[in-house]
Amino acid sequence: MKTKFTLLIFILLSLSVSISAQTADQILPNVVQAMNEQHWEEASNLFRLAVDINIYKSESFFLKEVSGDCPARPEMLRLLGNYYKNSRNYDKAYDYYKELSKIKPLDITYLTSCAELELMLGKENDALNSYEKVLSLDENNLTANIFIGNYYYFSADKEKQALDKEYKKINSPTRMQYARYRNELSNLVANKFNKAKLYLEKVVSQFPSVEVKKTLNKIHAIEEESKR
């Protein structure tokens, strides 16, 4: 009985996959027809259905049939990128969003998606560049200011810890060694810590984040330390 039940489940699953594949095969020719008739929104909507049913056939179709200058291409890129992002295939999602941001470089939504994926892939410097582009279009963008402010803060804090560690190794520092330490600390405050403060102040002006306020208090304390 158990063997028959297992076989029935297998048959049903196989049938379900077959129907899904066939349905995608039926939809995709209609996408071609809609594009030929220059019904771009219809083509995108049909492609969305195909993606939901069978991503592999849809992606293969996109790569073979959708030209670089097709007006429906941006939306199809977004659909593919979004599918892979939700599936946690961040490498593929990034490829599609990166191309999309090249087609529409002034679209903040796509730039932000690129930056988020770059972070997930460990590309922090690329994410920094993407968020800087976002701020060049919208200087008050909350997400970009949060990331860049924290990026400079943690970078500066890491350098300060290394600076303090090296200085504490000196048992009896000379005046010159002390002066060098103070000078390096002042430069760190004037540059990276100050940059972090400027971005994070924009954040709290829009959103009263407790954590961001704590970070700003830490920066203020370091600024006071550098003046002693």
C-alpha positions in Angstrom: 0.0 0.0 0.0 2.9 2.4 0.9 4.6 1.6 -2.4 1.4 2.4 -4.4 0.9 5.6 -2.5 4.5 6.7 -3.1 4.1 5.9 -6.8 0.9 8.0 -6.9 2.6 11.0 -5.3 5.5 10.7 -7.8 3.1 10.5 -10.8 1.2 13.6 -9.5 4.4 15.6 -9.0 5.7 14.6 -12.4 2.4 15.6 -13.9 2.5 18.9 -12.1 6.0 19.7 -13.4 4.9 18.7 -16.9 1.8 21.0 -16.8 3.8 23.9 -15.5 6.4 23.5 -18.3 3.7 23.2 -20.9 2.0 26.3 -19.6 5.2 28.3 -19.9 5.7 26.9 -23.4 2.2 28.2 -24.2 2.7 31.6 -22.7 6.1 32.5 -24.1 5.0 32.5 -27.8 2.3 35.0 -26.8 5.1 37.2 -25.3 6.8 37.2 -28.8 3.5 38.1 -30.4 2.9 41.0 -28.0 6.4 42.3 -28.6 5.9 42.1 -32.4 2.8 44.1 -32.0 4.6 46.6 -29.7 2.3 45.8 -26.8 5.1 46.2 -24.3 3.1 46.2 -21.1 1.2 43.1 -22.2 4.5 41.4 -23.1 5.9 42.1 -19.6 2.7 40.9 -17.9 2.8 37.6 -19.9 6.5 37.2 -19.1 5.8 37.7 -15.4 3.4 34.7 -15.6 6.0 32.6 -17.4 8.6 33.5 -14.8 6.3 32.4 -11.9 5.6 29.1 -13.7 9.0 28.2 -15.0 12.0 30.4 -14.4 14.4 28.3 -16.5 12.4 28.4 -19.7 11.6 32.1 -19.1 15.3 33.0 -18.6 16.3 31.0 -21.6 13.6 32.8 -23.7 14.8 36.2 -22.4 18.4 35.6 -23.3 17.6 34.3 -26.8 14.6 36.4 -27.8 14.7 39.8 -26.1 17.0 42.3 -27.8 19.0 45.0 -26.0 16.8 47.8 -27.3 13.4 46.1 -26.6 11.3 48.6 -24.5 10.0 45.6 -22.4 13.6 44.5 -21.5 14.0 46.7 -18.4 10.8 45.3 -16.8 11.8 41.7 -17.7 15.2 42.3 -16.2 13.5 43.5 -13.0 11.3 40.4 -12.9 14.3 38.0 -13.3 16.4 39.9 -10.8 13.5 40.0 -8.3 12.9 36.3 -8.8 16.5 35.4 -8.1 16.7 37.8 -5.2 13.7 36.2 -3.5 15.3 32.8 -4.2 18.5 34.0 -2.5 20.5 33.5 -5.6 22.2 36.8 -5.2 24.8 36.4 -7.9 22.2 36.0 -10.6 20.0 38.7 -9.1 22.9 41.1 -9.1 23.7 40.4 -12.8 20.2 41.4 -13.8 19.9 44.4 -11.5 23.4 45.6 -12.6 22.3 45.6 -16.2 19.1 47.3 -15.3 20.9 50.1 -13.5 23.0 50.6 -16.6 19.9 51.0 -18.8 18.3 53.3 -16.2 21.1 54.9 -14.3 18.9 57.6 -12.8 16.5 55.2 -11.2 17.1 55.2 -7.5 15.1 52.0 -6.9 17.4 50.0 -9.1 20.6 51.6 -7.8 19.4 50.8 -4.2 18.7 47.2 -5.2 22.2 46.9 -6.7 23.7 48.3 -3.5 21.7 45.9 -1.3 22.9 42.9 -3.4 26.5 44.2 -3.4 26.3 44.1 0.4 24.9 40.6 0.4 27.8 39.5 -1.9 30.4 41.2 0.3 31.2 43.9 -2.2 31.3 46.8 0.3 33.3 49.2 -1.8 30.9 48.7 -4.8 27.9 49.2 -2.4 29.6 52.4 -1.3 29.8 53.6 -4.9 26.2 52.7 -5.6 24.9 54.5 -2.5 27.0 57.6 -3.4 25.3 57.6 -6.8 21.9 57.4 -5.0 22.9 60.4 -2.9 23.9 62.3 -6.0 20.3 62.0 -7.1 18.7 62.3 -3.7 20.9 63.7 -0.9 18.4 62.9 1.8 17.9 59.2 0.8 17.6 57.5 4.2 19.1 54.1 3.3 22.1 55.6 1.6 22.9 58.0 4.4 22.6 55.2 7.0 25.0 52.9 5.1 27.6 55.6 4.2 27.5 57.1 7.7 28.1 53.7 9.3 30.6 52.7 6.6 32.8 55.7 7.5 32.3 55.3 11.2 33.3 51.7 11.4 36.2 52.3 9.1 37.4 55.2 11.2 36.8 53.3 14.5 38.9 50.4 13.2 41.7 52.8 12.3 41.5 54.5 15.7 41.7 51.1 17.5 44.8 50.3 15.5 46.3 53.7 16.2 45.6 53.4 20.0 47.0 49.9 20.1 50.3 50.9 18.5 50.7 53.9 20.7 50.0 51.9 23.9 52.9 49.6 23.0 55.3 52.5 23.7 56.2 52.5 27.3 57.6 56.0 27.5 56.6 57.9 24.4 58.7 60.9 23.4 57.1 64.3 22.7 57.5 63.6 19.0 55.8 60.2 19.3 53.0 61.8 21.3 52.6 64.6 18.8 52.5 62.2 15.9 49.8 60.2 17.7 47.7 63.3 18.3 48.2 64.5 14.7 47.0 61.2 13.3 44.0 61.1 15.6 43.1 64.7 14.6 43.3 63.8 11.0 41.1 60.8 11.5 38.5 62.9 13.3 38.6 65.6 10.7 38.2 63.2 7.8 36.4 59.9 8.3 34.7 60.6 11.7 33.5 63.9 10.4 32.2 62.3 7.2 30.3 59.7 9.3 28.8 62.5 11.4 27.6 64.5 8.4 25.7 61.5 6.9 24.3 60.3 10.3 23.1 63.7 11.2 21.0 63.6 8.0 19.6 60.3 9.2 18.4 61.6 12.6 17.0 64.7 11.0 14.5 62.4 9.3 14.3 59.4 11.6 15.0 59.5 15.3 17.1 56.3 15.4 18.4 55.5 18.9 21.3 53.6 17.5 22.4 56.4 15.2 22.2 58.8 18.1 24.4 56.5 20.1 27.0 56.5 17.3 26.9 60.3 17.0 27.5 60.5 20.7 30.6 58.3 20.3 31.8 60.5 17.5 31.3 63.5 19.7 33.3 61.9 22.5 36.2 61.1 20.1 36.1 64.7 18.9 36.5 65.9 22.4 39.3 63.5 23.1 41.2 64.7 20.0 41.1 68.3 21.4 42.7 67.5 24.8 
